Amino acid sequence: MSLRIPSPVAAAVPTTAPEAQAAATPARIRHVPVDGFQPASHAPTRNLNQLQGAAAAPTRLHTVFSDSLVKIVSDENLSLDQAKAVAKKIEDANAFDIAQQGWTNTKPLGKQITVEVLTKAGFDKLLGGDSTGVAGVTMDANTMAVPDDLTSRQNPDDDDTIAHEVSHVQDFREGGRHLDDVPIYVQEGKAYSLGDMYPIALKEDDKDPVLGGIADSLGKLTGAQAQDVMDHYRTAADESAPGRNGFRDETTGALYIQFLKTRLGGAGKSDAVPRMAQVIADVGKGIKYDDAFKKQFGVTPKESEAAFVKYVKDTEGKPAERLKGTVWAPYLKAPPLFAAA
Ligand SMILES: [Zn+2]
């Protein structure tokens, strides 16, 4: 069966189903550095809305594999075994994210996820240009896309990407049409944290090509950059705003989540990830973000942002102190495996 590639910014369907309402939200992209871990000035920050006007012919997709949880569609001759292997990766990462987040209501999470496994050309077309530096995209509550590289290699960073994108799927499903009330640096930061936690949990971290680079990059973050992310990376539209550095924005969001876990109020909230998941579930029920956040973390989001920026400022030039207790602490001195080719 052939189908058109779903638009990542499909118009809202007039329905009360929260996940359908969430489909109007712009796509979530996971950025990876494109030339080592220097600030990637040309990191992709594309406006997926432009796709709406793209005149390019739709990519033809066909279903390769389907079970109750995952449907694999592709624009190429993916073998059944390759598709099954991708489906298994999605299902395992989905279970990991559910366990880590401790959602109290898992009912919305059982619906089938459609995963587009795309050639470079198909992935470029989805993103409206060169997709280099984009590891995965979540289009809506039921649909995500990954490049086909992950069918032909064993790279722990692919597991990272899948756990990241599945986190967005779960947020869309739990937060529904109110998910936009949750700052994008929180959504991306939680997704990035879960993504990075996954290869570590799978004990693949010694072979992971990016954890050391992310640690290095976050060690160099300045207080001014952290402030900029808190101020200007707040809405889904900000993800594709011209001039933003998608990699820095997302990883700074992840550092914020790790700050909540390790530093907030002195000792941090060790269960910050499930607490943030509960915030999103509460927001999905119509509770204001500020109220849902304060209920879990004891301070307002604004107070937490100020404390976060202060912590980054106070630890400028002290990467080991900054990352102590965070998911990246063990990788700070990792060799630069991402050296520019
Ligand atoms: Zn993301």
Boltz pocket constraint, residues with backbone or C-beta under 6 A from the ligand:
constraints:
  - pocket:
      binder: B
      contacts: [[A, 28], [A, 29], [A, 30], [A, 31], [A, 164], [A, 168], [A, 187], [A, 188], [A, 191], [A, 192]]
      max_distance: 6.0
